[in-house]
Amino acid sequence: MVYQVKELLLPDGSSPYAEWFASLDVLAAAKVSVAAARMEQGNFSNVEWFRGIGEYKIDWGPGYRIYLAKDGLRIIVLLGGGSKKRQQNDIDQAIDMWEDYKRRKSQMQKGK
């Protein structure tokens, strides 16, 4: 199954994932891009799912992580990224952003 991979946009229009990605060096960015392409093709073998989100683990460098969630059957929302060093903080932020996204989406569907 092919997935559509999108970045989460905050109410101010910013993307936590894009900001994190922009901070990576060229080689790290290439590794992350390959991981995103694999997810787009339906390869979630490196993803651990918990508390409504997924953590894609990249075993390279400082142990990069991509935080994501599924929105429906074919959409993957990239919430952000980080490394093993800040893992719990990054997980907490990703969960908060995902909960906020679902609230905003629900309000939009109700026409508020």
C-alpha positions, 0 to 999 in steps of 0.5 A: 500500500502506498501512503501519502506522507505529509508534515504536521502544520501548527496553527501558525503555519510552521512545521516542527518536522521541517524545522528539525530536518533543516537542522540536520547535516547532509548525510543525516538528512539523506538517511531521514529522506530514505526513511520517509520514502520507505514509509511512503511505500508502506515499509514500517518495519522500523516503527514502534507504535505507542500512545497513538503515534509511531517512532521510526528508529534510524540506527545511525549517528546519534540514533535519529528518530522520526515521530509520525501518526496515521490519519486515516488509512493512507495518510502519514503525518510527520510530527517531528524528529530528534535523537535518542538523547532527547527521546522522551521529551520528543515523544511527549511533544509529538503526542501533544502535537498529535492530540492538538491536531486531532482536536483542530481537525474535529473542530474544522469538521464540525464547522467551528 
